[in-house]
Amino acid sequence: MSHSKKLSLVLSCIDYRFWPQALPLLQKKYGDFDLIEIAGSSKNLTFPLEKEDKTALLENIGISIKLHQPHQIILTNHLDCGAYGGSKNFKSPEEEIQFQQEELKKAKQIINEKFPHLPVETELLALNKVKWNYCR
């Protein structure tokens, strides 16, 4: 199935607080994309609850690549993610940010090994009052 549209592939969390504002933010930055939503997002690559979770996620990424030929993969995590125990699991916001950035780096490495022909971007997002923003 060939597509003339330039697409990305975004891996996102299912958190209802996340997608209403964050997905349009990502679309504005990256354009149209295939979307894979799964609780914990990249946690399923770095520390899946079950081995099959990682396998299924990688298979879904492969299906998107086969069907829609995305030109890049965007891995997103967000602060206060319930799959990681939420912000309360960290001593400080800085510790949580550092942890999530490390998780994204690990997930990126896994994707790079499995799909070396595709560039991978990472985005850590944070809810600021009622609006999602990129977290640097």
DADAZI-V512515 format. One line per field, one symbol per residue. ss: DSSP state (a for helix, b for strand, c for the rest). burial: 1 if it has 16 or more other ideal C-beta (glycine too) atoms within 10 Angstrom, else 0. A space follows every 10 residues. Layout:
BEGIN
ss->???
burial->???
END
This chain:
BEGIN
ss->cccccccbbb bbcccaaaaa aaaaaaaaaa ccbbbbbccc ccaaaacccc aaaaaaaaaa aaaaaaaacc cbbbbbbbcc caaaccaaac ccaaaaaaaa aaaaaaaaaa aaaaccccbb bbbbbbbbcc bbbbcc
burial->0000001111 1110100110 0110110001 0011110101 1111110100 0011001100 1001100101 0111111111 1011001001 0000011001 0011001101 1000100101 1111111000 010010
END
